[in-house]
Amino acid sequence: MRSRSRAQDQRLRFWNQVVYSALAPIYNGLDWLTFGVWWRLVRRALEAIPPNQQVLEIGFGPGKLHVELARQAALCAGLDLAWGMCRYTQRRLIHADLPVRITRGSVYELPYPNVAFDCVVSTFAFSGFPEGPRALAEMARVTRSGGRVVLVDIGLPEDGNRLGTGLARLWEQMGDFLYDLPAMMAEAGLRVITFKEYGPGRHIRLVVAEKTGSQNFL
Ligand SMILES: C[S@@+](CC[C@H](N)C(=O)[O-])C[C@H]1O[C@@H](n2cnc3c(N)ncnc32)[C@H](O)[C@@H]1O
């Protein structure tokens, strides 16, 4: 684990204890504030998730994607660290008349057995995890062999364009971690099958990886 500065710790506490815990409805307003752009960026995850699967979403936030997943999955579970987000998403699922299978917890200790899911998905949460490799190892552990890990998150654009690089660096200033997701996935025993950059300055990426057979933890 790389060591964090005090400023990074303070920023993490601000996001986790203030924004995500107390301000879930305001975070939900991001979609409205950005004229739907936020949702267009997030929903790209759906194109990588076949229907009728057992899906786990990590860091579901206010739950807009989670409701879509719950509609199309055979079983949809979710985990988030923030009570505020859990309550907000719970209400959303109940309102949509969908089963509620959400848990308040941390990505570092997923309360699920090995190989429990066909697909583990996370949007704009992974870059907020200070211990990326540890988080990914847990996500891989609960994914079945041949199953998928799907991430949508920020990163430095491969072509180094100024807009995308500047935007990614801005997120980093606000406390996010700019991970090399494909390299990290390979180390976790995941084979990258899709890597697509999109969004402003192409600083958002959809990364889809398949769990290879030898990593079943059985
Ligand atoms: C930027 S929000 C993303 C929300 C949503 N997925 C989206 O795309 O808008 C990050 C979410 O990750 C959650 N989170 C932060 N640290 C976490 C951890 N260690 N384990 C699980 N969830 C965490 C936060 O509570 C928050 O809901």
The ligand as an SDF file (V2000), in Angstrom:
LIG
                    3D

 27 29  0  0  0  0  0  0  0  0999 V2000
  -18.1180    9.1830   -6.6620 C   0  0  0  0  0  0  0  0  0  0  0  0
  -19.3120    8.1780   -5.8520 S   0  0  0  0  0  0  0  0  0  0  0  0
  -19.8800    7.2270   -7.2420 C   0  0  0  0  0  0  0  0  0  0  0  0
  -21.3370    6.8950   -7.1470 C   0  0  0  0  0  0  0  0  0  0  0  0
  -21.9500    6.2340   -8.3790 C   0  0  0  0  0  0  0  0  0  0  0  0
  -21.3940    4.9230   -8.6080 N   0  0  0  0  0  0  0  0  0  0  0  0
  -21.8030    7.0970   -9.6140 C   0  0  0  0  0  0  0  0  0  0  0  0
  -21.2950    6.6030  -10.6260 O   0  0  0  0  0  0  0  0  0  0  0  0
  -22.2150    8.2640   -9.5800 O   0  0  0  0  0  0  0  0  0  0  0  0
  -18.3120    7.0030   -4.9590 C   0  0  0  0  0  0  0  0  0  0  0  0
  -19.1080    6.0550   -4.0950 C   0  0  0  0  0  0  0  0  0  0  0  0
  -18.2010    5.0830   -3.5460 O   0  0  0  0  0  0  0  0  0  0  0  0
  -18.5080    4.8860   -2.1730 C   0  0  0  0  0  0  0  0  0  0  0  0
  -17.2990    4.4420   -1.4620 N   0  0  0  0  0  0  0  0  0  0  0  0
  -16.2230    5.1830   -1.0780 C   0  0  0  0  0  0  0  0  0  0  0  0
  -15.3230    4.4070   -0.4460 N   0  0  0  0  0  0  0  0  0  0  0  0
  -15.8230    3.1540   -0.4260 C   0  0  0  0  0  0  0  0  0  0  0  0
  -15.3630    1.8940    0.0800 C   0  0  0  0  0  0  0  0  0  0  0  0
  -14.1720    1.7900    0.7090 N   0  0  0  0  0  0  0  0  0  0  0  0
  -16.1320    0.7990   -0.0930 N   0  0  0  0  0  0  0  0  0  0  0  0
  -17.3280    0.8890   -0.7350 C   0  0  0  0  0  0  0  0  0  0  0  0
  -17.8310    2.0630   -1.2290 N   0  0  0  0  0  0  0  0  0  0  0  0
  -17.0900    3.1620   -1.0840 C   0  0  0  0  0  0  0  0  0  0  0  0
  -18.9970    6.2560   -1.6990 C   0  0  0  0  0  0  0  0  0  0  0  0
  -19.7560    6.1680   -0.5120 O   0  0  0  0  0  0  0  0  0  0  0  0
  -19.7920    6.7360   -2.9050 C   0  0  0  0  0  0  0  0  0  0  0  0
  -21.1370    6.3580   -2.8290 O   0  0  0  0  0  0  0  0  0  0  0  0
  1  2  1  0
  2  3  1  0
  2 10  1  0
  3  4  1  0
  4  5  1  0
  5  6  1  0
  5  7  1  0
  7  8  2  0
  7  9  1  0
 10 11  1  0
 11 12  1  0
 11 26  1  0
 12 13  1  0
 13 14  1  0
 13 24  1  0
 14 15  1  0
 14 23  1  0
 15 16  2  0
 16 17  1  0
 17 18  1  0
 17 23  2  0
 18 19  1  0
 18 20  2  0
 20 21  1  0
 21 22  2  0
 22 23  1  0
 24 25  1  0
 24 26  1  0
 26 27  1  0
M  CHG  2   2   1   9  -1
M  END
$$$$
